[in-house]
């Protein structure tokens, strides 16, 4: 069905569809993270290795962990989680080895006691 054409209206030829240029946006970059404090990483590695070295390196891990957290607070570097992990693992290793040492020292006199049982 076609509509009646009004003779008073000028006839315009059909227009081809209009194409727009694609709109490009500026590239989106992620926010740059601050660098990780290297002392926090060394502290965590020392604490983990200290777990297997009778607590010797765990003491170093705890000391470096406290120093690294102080540096992170002052400079705004990343690695706070590493520093806290170093402290937790280091303190657990030190406490574990101190408890084991205390247990051995308390048990030692009973093992090597001079009392002997004689059989008649």
Secondary structure, DSSP 8 states (H G I E B T S, - for coil): ------TTS--------------------------B-HHHHHHHHHHHHHHTTTTHHHHHHHHHHHHHHHHHHHH--B-HHHHHHHHHHHHHHHHHHHHHHHHHHHHHHHHT-S------
